[in-house]
Amino acid sequence: EQRSKRTRVGAPLTYTIHDKGLSTTIDWHDRDIYGKSLSPGQKAQVYRLRKWQRRIRVSDATERNLAFALSEITKISNNLNLPKNILETASVIYRKAVKERLIRGRSIQGVTSAALYLACRQCGLPRTLDEIAQASTVNKKEVGRSYRFLIRELNYSIPPLRPSQYITKFSNQLTMQGKVEEIAHKILASAKDLKLTSGRGPTGIAAAASYVASVLTGERKTQREIAEIAQVTEVTIRNRYKELVERMMFQISL
C-alpha cells in the first residue's frame, strides 16, 4: 500500500538508512536536466550545495553514530547474504536501543552484531553466534554479551531455535537432495517423540540427523564435512548419532 502511494515520490521508507531514505542526493555528474554540462560558475555553485547537503543530512553526533551503525548492520548482513526483512528488523532493534539510550558505554560494532543476531532469532532464521562474529569485527563473547543485554533491556521474548530449522540450511550448504532433507526431518520428529532432543544443542542434533539421513539414502557425507557446516565438533555429531542409532534401532553400515 505504501509503495503504491509513493510511486511518484521515490522509494518506500526504510529503517536501514538513518534518515529513512527521505533525503535527497545531489549527484556528481555536473549536468543539467537535459544532460548538458554545467558552466564553471554553475559547477562551483552545485559543489557548494552538494557540500552543505552532505553536512545537513547528518546534523549531529547522534545521527552520525546512527548512520555508521546502520551501515555496519548492512555490511554484516551482506557478508552473510541475509534477506531484506532481517536487515530491516535489525535496524529497528538498533533504533530502539538508541531511543532507550542503551548504546552509551558500549561498542557500536558489538551492539549492531547483537541486533542482527536478535533479528535472526526473532524471524526464525538459523544463524549462530559464531557466524555473526565471523562476519563482523567483534568476537563471539562480545556478541553474546550484547545480545543478552538487548534481550533484557528491551524485554524481548525469543523462543529457542528448533533443530528442524537447521536441517534445510545444512542440506543447502551440503548440496544434498530433497530426499535426504525429508528423511532428516522424519528422524528429528521421531527423536523428539523419544525425548532425545531435550537438553541437546539444536545444531548438534540437526547435524547428527543430517548425517544419518545421508547414510540411509546412500548420499553419504562425512562427519567432518557436516561438522564444518554446522560449526560443531565431530565428537558432538558422533555422540548424538550414537544416541539416535541406539534408541531408534537404525541398521547402518559403518
Secondary structure, 3 states (H helix, E strand, C coil): CHHHHCCCCCCCCCCCCCCCCCCCCCCCCCECCCCCECCHHHHHHHHHHHHHHHHHHCCCHHHHHHHHHHHHHHHHHHHHCCCHHHHHHHHHHHHHHHHCCCCCCCCHHHHHHHHHHHHHHHCCCCCCHHHHHHHCCCCHHHHHHHHHHHHHHCCCCCCCCCCHHHHHHHHHHCCCCHHHHHHHHHHHHHHHHCCCCCCCCHHHHHHHHHHHHHHHCCCCCCHHHHHHHHCCCHHHHHHHHHHHHHHHCCCCCC
